[in-house]
Amino acid sequence: MITLLFIFVAACLISLALTPAVRQLALYLDLTDKPSARKMHSRKIPRIGGVALFCSFFL
């Protein structure tokens, strides 16, 4: 049981650490969703945020 708890905490910490890094990378590489009249957001939104969650899931 303690092993599962350790894996869960490690995955959470990896996700927490990777999310800002992936966001900065997406903004730097311009992998963003641009605002337009059809969209609700008014600034660039990174499109590869799931990469951090994917990496932490496959810990």
Contacts in CASP RR format, 6 or more apart in sequence:
PFRMAT RR
TARGET T0000
AUTHOR 0000-0000-0000
METHOD contacts of the structure
MODEL  1
MITLLFIFVAACLISLALTPAVRQLALYLDLTDKPSARKMHSRKIPRIGG
VALFCSFFL
7 59 0 8 1.000
10 59 0 8 1.000
11 56 0 8 1.000
11 57 0 8 1.000
11 59 0 8 1.000
12 56 0 8 1.000
14 52 0 8 1.000
14 55 0 8 1.000
14 56 0 8 1.000
14 59 0 8 1.000
15 52 0 8 1.000
15 53 0 8 1.000
15 55 0 8 1.000
15 56 0 8 1.000
18 51 0 8 1.000
18 52 0 8 1.000
18 55 0 8 1.000
18 56 0 8 1.000
19 49 0 8 1.000
19 52 0 8 1.000
19 53 0 8 1.000
21 52 0 8 1.000
22 46 0 8 1.000
22 48 0 8 1.000
22 49 0 8 1.000
22 50 0 8 1.000
22 51 0 8 1.000
22 52 0 8 1.000
23 46 0 8 1.000
23 49 0 8 1.000
25 31 0 8 1.000
25 48 0 8 1.000
26 32 0 8 1.000
26 46 0 8 1.000
26 47 0 8 1.000
26 48 0 8 1.000
26 49 0 8 1.000
27 44 0 8 1.000
27 46 0 8 1.000
31 46 0 8 1.000
31 47 0 8 1.000
31 48 0 8 1.000
32 44 0 8 1.000
32 45 0 8 1.000
32 46 0 8 1.000
32 47 0 8 1.000
33 39 0 8 1.000
33 41 0 8 1.000
33 44 0 8 1.000
33 45 0 8 1.000
33 46 0 8 1.000
33 47 0 8 1.000
34 44 0 8 1.000
35 41 0 8 1.000
35 42 0 8 1.000
35 43 0 8 1.000
35 44 0 8 1.000
END
